[in-house]
Amino acid sequence: MYYQSAPHPVPPDIGKRVLRYRPPPWLRNGHLQSVWPTLFRKVPMAEPETEVLTTSDNDELHLDWYRQGSDRLAILSHGLEGHSRRPYVLGMARALLTEGWDVLAWNFRSCGGVMNLQPRFYHSGATEDLDRVVRHGLSKDYRALFLSGFSMGGNLTLLYLGQQSENVDSRICGAVAYSVPCDLAGSADELAKPSRKIYMQRFLRDLQGKMQEKATRFPEQIDVTGFETIRNFHEFDNRYTAPLHGFRDADDYWSSCSALGKLKDIRVPSLMVNAADDPFLSPRCFPESSELLGRHVQLEAPRWGGHVGFVEHARDGYYWSERRAVAHVQSVVGSSVERK
């Protein structure tokens, strides 16, 4: 199935003029920005072609393809307890399709409405799954591949590129990541604050349903007794994420899987955009020194934007984050072609 153009015509160059993000005054609030797209945004898109990709441990990854015969592919990674059809994923997919890219949006294990087959699920450092998706995409003979991630998917994307470092496939031309909790421990502390309780409760409610289903399938490995006493990610990751994925405890998981220490090893042009008013991010998620960022990572910290927000009320329907991503793609694609 090939992607059909969106019902409403869009400008051919949505990234041509990207100015500093300046939302209307009533949207200059990090919490409002964080919830607005989930509540009110609708992105018109054709149904994707779906595919099930098998992993080396006999699990499954569920993929959404939007293909229009391009020789360039963009791979999109969603956030914690998200999926491939969240508005922020569809908005970015639509923008990149308009720019002439094919798009592959994938679901982490247990996401997208289908429970995965193994006791493990997903986590912030599961780069082996992203690598599986990347290699599958590159097997389709694309000339260039671009990565984009949101929140946890942004950390995963940058961590993956840092791990690949000098060995990164020459067809990977760049990346853009939004609202990246690259300091996982600090971000967990932020979300444990009383003022963030509404977010924490929603995450835990969704995770509880998944763990209950897994406990039914794997009662000898997963126990949900007393789950309702869990109040934060430190308790959840200590009890479930760490042991199910081979980490000693939550602290070991966070230190091993935070992208912050790997940014300097990235070797493709990468843009990290973290809003200063993001209620999920710790101060360490805004690294400024070249020792941390390295030569290939650029940090932008708009004053507003919340967590995966960057809302824009424009006639063409795009958000500022999508315009900024397209501008970044346009800036790196030429250098990538020259590199080849």
C-alpha positions as CSV (number, residue, x, y, z in Angstrom):
1,M,0.0,0.0,0.0
2,Y,1.4,3.4,-0.9
3,Y,0.8,6.6,1.0
4,Q,-1.9,8.8,-0.4
5,S,-1.5,12.6,0.0
6,A,-3.3,14.1,3.0
7,P,-6.9,15.4,2.4
8,H,-5.7,19.1,2.8
9,P,-3.0,20.5,0.5
10,V,0.2,21.4,2.2
11,P,3.1,23.8,1.2
12,P,5.9,22.0,-0.7
13,D,8.6,23.3,1.7
14,I,7.4,23.4,5.2
15,G,10.8,23.8,6.7
16,K,11.9,26.7,4.5
17,R,11.4,29.3,7.3
18,V,11.8,28.2,10.8
19,L,11.8,31.0,13.3
20,R,12.2,30.8,17.1
21,Y,9.3,29.0,18.7
22,R,6.8,31.5,20.0
23,P,3.4,30.1,21.0
24,P,0.4,32.3,21.7
25,P,0.5,33.6,25.3
26,W,-2.2,31.2,26.5
27,L,0.0,28.3,25.5
28,R,3.1,29.4,27.3
29,N,2.7,26.8,30.0
30,G,4.6,23.5,30.1
31,H,1.8,21.5,31.5
32,L,-0.8,22.8,29.0
33,Q,1.6,22.2,26.1
34,S,2.2,18.6,27.3
35,V,-1.5,17.6,27.3
36,W,-2.9,19.7,24.5
37,P,-1.9,17.5,21.5
38,T,-3.2,14.3,23.2
39,L,-6.6,15.9,23.9
40,F,-7.2,18.0,20.8
41,R,-4.9,17.2,17.9
42,K,-6.1,15.1,14.9
43,V,-3.7,14.3,12.0
44,P,-5.3,13.2,8.7
45,M,-3.4,10.2,7.4
46,A,-4.0,7.3,5.1
47,E,-3.9,3.8,6.7
48,P,-0.4,2.5,6.8
49,E,0.8,-0.8,5.5
50,T,1.5,-3.0,8.6
51,E,4.2,-5.5,9.1
52,V,5.3,-7.9,11.9
53,L,9.0,-8.1,12.3
54,T,10.5,-11.1,14.2
55,T,13.3,-10.5,16.7
56,S,16.2,-12.8,17.5
57,D,14.5,-14.0,20.7
58,N,11.3,-15.0,19.0
59,D,9.4,-11.9,19.8
60,E,7.6,-9.4,17.5
61,L,7.8,-5.8,16.6
62,H,4.8,-4.2,14.9
63,L,5.6,-1.7,12.1
64,D,3.6,0.9,10.2
65,W,4.9,1.7,6.7
66,Y,4.0,4.8,4.7
67,R,5.6,4.3,1.3
68,Q,5.6,6.4,-1.8
69,G,8.4,5.0,-3.8
70,S,11.2,7.2,-2.3
71,D,14.8,6.2,-2.0
72,R,15.0,7.8,1.5
73,L,13.5,6.4,4.7
74,A,12.7,8.0,8.0
75,I,12.2,5.8,11.1
76,L,10.1,7.2,14.0
77,S,10.3,6.0,17.6
78,H,7.5,6.9,20.0
79,G,7.6,7.7,23.7
80,L,6.9,5.8,27.0
81,E,3.5,4.0,26.8
82,G,3.0,5.6,23.4
83,H,2.5,3.9,20.0
84,S,3.0,4.5,16.3
85,R,-0.3,6.3,15.7
86,R,0.0,9.0,18.4
87,P,-0.6,12.5,17.0
88,Y,3.0,13.5,17.4
89,V,4.2,10.5,15.4
90,L,1.6,11.0,12.7
91,G,2.4,14.7,12.5
92,M,6.1,14.0,11.9
93,A,5.2,11.3,9.5
94,R,3.0,13.6,7.4
95,A,5.7,16.3,7.4
96,L,8.4,13.9,6.2
97,L,6.2,12.3,3.6
98,T,5.5,15.8,2.2
99,E,9.3,16.2,1.9
100,G,9.5,13.1,-0.2
101,W,10.6,10.5,2.4
102,D,9.1,7.1,3.0
103,V,8.3,6.7,6.7
104,L,8.5,3.7,9.0
105,A,6.9,4.2,12.5
106,W,7.4,1.2,14.8
107,N,5.9,0.0,18.1
108,F,8.1,-1.0,21.0
109,R,7.4,-4.4,22.5
110,S,3.9,-4.5,24.1
111,C,2.9,-1.2,22.5
112,G,0.4,-0.5,19.7
113,G,-2.4,-2.6,21.2
114,V,-0.6,-6.0,20.8
115,M,1.1,-7.6,23.7
116,N,4.5,-9.0,22.9
117,L,5.4,-12.7,23.3
118,Q,8.2,-12.7,25.8
119,P,8.2,-11.8,29.6
120,R,10.3,-8.7,28.8
121,F,8.8,-5.6,27.3
122,Y,10.5,-2.4,26.3
123,H,12.9,0.0,28.1
124,S,14.8,3.2,27.4
125,G,18.0,1.3,26.3
126,A,16.5,-1.4,24.1
127,T,18.7,-0.4,21.2
128,E,18.9,-3.9,19.9
129,D,15.2,-3.5,18.8
130,L,15.9,-0.2,17.1
131,D,18.9,-1.8,15.4
132,R,16.6,-4.6,14.2
133,V,14.2,-2.1,12.7
134,V,17.0,0.0,11.2
135,R,18.6,-3.0,9.5
136,H,15.3,-4.1,8.2
137,G,14.7,-0.7,6.7
138,L,18.1,-0.6,5.1
139,S,17.5,-4.0,3.6
140,K,15.0,-2.3,1.3
141,D,17.8,-0.5,-0.6
142,Y,17.2,3.0,0.6
143,R,19.9,5.5,-0.2
144,A,19.5,7.5,3.0
145,L,17.9,6.9,6.4
146,F,16.9,9.5,9.0
147,L,16.0,8.8,12.6
148,S,13.5,10.7,14.8
149,G,12.4,10.0,18.3
150,F,10.2,11.4,21.0
151,S,10.7,11.4,24.7
152,M,11.9,7.8,25.6
153,G,12.2,7.2,21.8
154,G,14.4,10.2,21.6
155,N,16.7,8.8,24.3
156,L,16.7,5.4,22.5
157,T,17.6,7.1,19.2
158,L,20.5,9.1,20.5
159,L,21.8,6.2,22.7
160,Y,21.7,3.9,19.6
161,L,23.7,6.4,17.5
162,G,26.2,6.9,20.4
163,Q,26.7,3.1,20.6
164,Q,27.1,2.8,16.9
165,S,29.6,5.7,16.9
166,E,32.3,5.2,14.2
167,N,30.5,2.1,13.0
168,V,27.3,3.8,12.1
169,D,26.0,2.8,8.7
170,S,27.0,5.4,6.1
171,R,23.4,5.6,4.9
172,I,22.2,7.0,8.2
173,C,22.3,10.8,7.5
174,G,21.1,12.3,10.8
175,A,18.6,12.4,13.6
176,V,16.2,14.7,15.5
177,A,14.9,14.0,19.0
178,Y,12.4,15.8,21.0
179,S,11.8,16.1,24.8
180,V,14.6,13.7,25.5
181,P,15.0,12.4,29.1
182,C,18.7,11.7,28.5
183,D,19.3,11.8,32.2
184,L,16.9,9.0,33.2
185,A,17.6,9.1,36.9
186,G,17.0,12.9,37.1
187,S,13.9,12.6,35.0
188,A,12.5,9.9,37.2
189,D,13.1,12.2,40.2
190,E,11.2,15.0,38.4
191,L,8.2,12.8,37.7
192,A,8.2,11.7,41.4
193,K,7.5,15.2,42.5
194,P,4.0,15.9,43.9
195,S,3.4,18.5,41.1
196,R,3.8,15.7,38.5
197,K,1.5,13.3,40.1
198,I,-1.1,13.4,37.3
199,Y,1.5,12.2,34.8
200,M,2.9,9.5,37.1
201,Q,-0.5,8.1,37.9
202,R,-1.4,7.8,34.2
203,F,1.9,6.0,33.4
204,L,1.5,3.6,36.3
205,R,-2.2,2.9,35.4
206,D,-1.2,1.9,31.8
207,L,1.8,-0.1,33.0
208,Q,-0.3,-1.9,35.6
209,G,-2.6,-3.2,32.9
210,K,0.3,-4.5,30.9
211,M,1.9,-6.2,33.9
212,Q,-1.3,-7.8,34.9
213,E,-1.6,-9.4,31.5
214,K,2.0,-10.5,31.6
215,A,1.5,-12.0,35.1
216,T,-1.3,-14.1,33.6
217,R,1.0,-15.4,30.9
218,F,4.1,-15.7,33.0
219,P,3.0,-16.2,36.6
220,E,6.4,-17.7,37.7
221,Q,8.3,-14.6,36.5
222,I,5.9,-11.7,37.1
223,D,3.9,-11.0,40.2
224,V,1.6,-8.0,40.4
225,T,0.6,-8.4,44.1
226,G,0.7,-5.0,45.7
227,F,1.2,-3.1,42.4
228,E,-1.1,-0.4,43.7
229,T,1.5,0.6,46.3
230,I,3.9,1.6,43.6
231,R,4.2,5.4,43.4
232,N,7.0,6.2,41.1
233,F,9.5,4.9,38.5
234,H,12.1,4.1,41.0
235,E,9.8,1.5,42.6
236,F,8.4,0.3,39.2
237,D,11.8,0.0,37.6
238,N,13.3,-1.7,40.6
239,R,10.5,-4.3,40.7
240,Y,10.0,-4.9,37.0
241,T,12.1,-3.1,34.4
242,A,15.5,-3.9,35.9
243,P,15.1,-7.7,36.6
244,L,13.2,-8.4,33.4
245,H,15.9,-6.8,31.3
246,G,19.1,-7.9,33.1
247,F,19.9,-4.9,35.2
248,R,20.9,-5.0,38.9
249,D,18.3,-2.4,39.9
250,A,16.7,0.9,38.8
251,D,19.9,2.9,39.3
252,D,21.9,0.4,37.2
253,Y,19.2,0.6,34.5
254,W,19.2,4.3,34.4
255,S,23.0,4.7,34.4
256,S,23.4,2.1,31.7
257,C,20.6,3.4,29.4
258,S,20.8,7.2,29.7
259,A,21.9,8.8,26.4
260,L,23.7,11.7,28.1
261,G,27.0,9.9,28.4
262,K,26.9,8.7,24.8
263,L,26.1,12.0,23.0
264,K,29.8,12.8,22.4
265,D,30.2,9.5,20.5
266,I,27.5,10.2,17.9
267,R,28.9,10.7,14.4
268,V,25.9,11.9,12.4
269,P,24.3,15.4,12.6
270,S,21.8,15.1,15.4
271,L,19.5,17.7,16.8
272,M,18.1,17.4,20.4
273,V,15.2,19.8,21.2
274,N,14.2,20.0,24.9
275,A,11.8,22.8,26.0
276,A,12.9,24.7,29.1
277,D,9.4,24.3,30.6
278,D,9.3,20.5,30.0
279,P,7.8,19.1,33.3
280,F,9.5,15.7,32.7
281,L,13.1,16.8,32.3
282,S,15.9,17.3,34.9
283,P,18.5,20.1,34.6
284,R,21.0,17.6,33.3
285,C,18.8,17.0,30.2
286,F,20.1,20.3,28.9
287,P,23.8,19.7,28.4
288,E,25.7,22.7,27.0
289,S,29.4,21.7,27.1
290,S,31.1,20.2,24.1
291,E,32.5,17.6,26.3
292,L,29.0,16.2,26.7
293,L,27.5,17.0,23.4
294,G,30.4,16.2,21.2
295,R,30.9,17.6,17.7
296,H,27.8,16.3,16.0
297,V,25.0,17.0,18.5
298,Q,23.2,20.3,18.7
299,L,21.0,21.2,21.6
300,E,18.1,23.6,21.3
301,A,16.1,24.6,24.3
302,P,13.1,26.8,23.4
303,R,11.6,28.7,26.3
304,W,8.3,27.0,25.7
305,G,7.0,23.7,24.3
306,G,6.3,21.4,27.3
307,H,6.8,17.7,26.8
308,V,6.4,16.7,23.1
309,G,4.2,19.8,22.6
310,F,5.5,22.7,20.5
311,V,1.9,23.4,19.5
312,E,1.3,25.7,16.6
313,H,-2.1,26.8,15.3
314,A,-1.3,27.1,11.5
315,R,-3.5,26.7,8.5
316,D,-1.4,23.8,7.2
317,G,-1.8,21.9,10.4
318,Y,1.9,21.5,11.2
319,Y,3.5,22.0,14.6
320,W,6.7,23.9,15.1
321,S,8.6,20.7,15.9
322,E,7.8,19.3,12.5
323,R,8.9,22.4,10.7
324,R,12.2,22.3,12.7
325,A,12.7,18.6,11.9
326,V,12.2,19.3,8.2
327,A,14.7,22.2,8.3
328,H,17.2,19.9,10.0
329,V,16.6,17.1,7.4
330,Q,17.1,19.6,4.6
331,S,20.4,20.8,6.2
332,V,21.9,17.3,6.6
333,V,20.7,15.4,3.5
334,G,23.1,17.2,1.2
335,S,26.2,16.6,3.3
336,S,25.1,12.9,3.6
337,V,24.9,12.6,-0.2
338,E,28.3,14.2,-0.5
339,R,29.7,11.8,2.2
340,K,28.7,8.9,-0.1
